[in-house]
Amino acid sequence: MAAPAISAGAESDDYLTGVCRLLWPPPATAALVSRRSASSPPAGREFIVLPGAARPKLIVPSGRRAAAAAVRRYGEPGSAKTMLGTRVLSIMLAAGLGSALGGRMVVRVPGGAQTIGSVLAEMAGQPVEIGMHVGAARANRKPVLQLLTEAGDTIGFAKIGINRLTADLVRDEHAALTRLGKAGLSHLRAPAVLGRESWNGLEILLLDALPVWLKRMRLTDDRLAVALAELASSTGTFRSTLSESGYVERLLGLLDSADKHGADRQGAEALKAPIIRLAEVAGDSILTFGCWHGDLTPWNLAYTSAGLLVWDWERFAVGVPVGFDALHYWLQARVVRPRRDPAEAAALCVAIAPELLAAFDVPPAQARLTALAYLAELSVRYLADRQAEAGARLGAPDPWLMPAIEAGIGQL
């Protein structure tokens, strides 16, 4: 059965209501209720909705230990302010003050009915408590469920593909982690796959919990570069021109496929021209191609006493110029947190690419070419995923990525 269509760009409450119908399908029910309207404890299993039913961000079990643990784990890593707020909230939940916080979600499951809870318990091989993160509006938004014991121990995390795009991403992450599990990486650690299932039209990937709660250590540029260089070569490398590598053909193929699936046709056509021009201008310049994480950001990793922990591998890909991860890490850290001018940041990414890629032994001219190829990759992804339609703030590539590409081509 194909994954049902859920709009990832819907408002949080509408999105959550739709997701709940998938995770607790009839004859089970899951309903959001406000704290103020609950005059008496309703029949059924209760979850706490934080910060409230009007703007749900996090759903946690009502049990003290499991609720406190769910909040702590979802709050790591984060800014000092975020972590402090998370700690206070966790303490309140552990003290049994959950009734004074947020709204409620009430789940009723008739005897024998199969729900996400029973499926995950079977996959985990033990009873589970469930917490759920409700992400911001973007095309690849999907439920991420935390599995806990009643005592508050984290068992793992489950990613749920709820439509064509997110189901593909869940399958891609499974393939990526299975492949990386055999690569023998020593400078970073990815989650291990605990199981994968298709159920109720959904794709479910169960991963072990990386120990992000361990003591944090300062991640230096050199340490990160060593890990990224190892990753880039972990599936093998080859050297080629941009034109002969197959990379440009892949980008153009993605644009053609996106057009067939309802993406912005005008935007796809506008993006093809600079990509073709980039390959022409690159000429016989040789690049080294390897693999990349695909979405490496400061909030997708943590450096702890257990090493460099990296998660969210759904965008992993092979056959890309070495250095993409370093460029993405730098750019996303500036346009997402904090929000600097994205057009200026994209242009600067190209300008300082020689510095960013020096640790990868990429010569300056090839570094700028690699940066332009990276911006093209990101533009194709945003357009193919229809990120702008889903409400992503940076989802439209034409205001900020394409000007940097066109200006950079003129300077090669």
ABEGO torsion letter per residue (X at the ends): XBBBBBBAABBAAAAAAAAAAAABBOABBBBBBBAAABABBBBEBBBBBOAEAABBABBBBABAAAAAAAAAAAAOBBBAAAAAAAAAAAAAAAAGAAAABEBBBBBBBBBGBBBAAAAAAAAAGBBBBBBBBBBBBBAABBBBBBBBBAAGBBAEBBBBBABAAAAAAAAAAAAAAAAAAAAGBAABBBBBBAEBBBBGGBBBBBBBBBBAABBBBBBBAAAAAAAAAAAAAAAEBBBBBAAAAGAAAAAAAAAAAAAAAGBBAAAAAAAAAAAAAAAAAAEABBBBBBBBAGABBAAABBBBAAEBBBBGAAABBBGBBBGAAAAAAAAAAAAAOBBBBAAAAAAAAAAAAAAAAAAAGBBAAAAAAAAAAAAAAAAAAAAAAGAAAAGBAAABAAAAAAAAAAAAAAAX
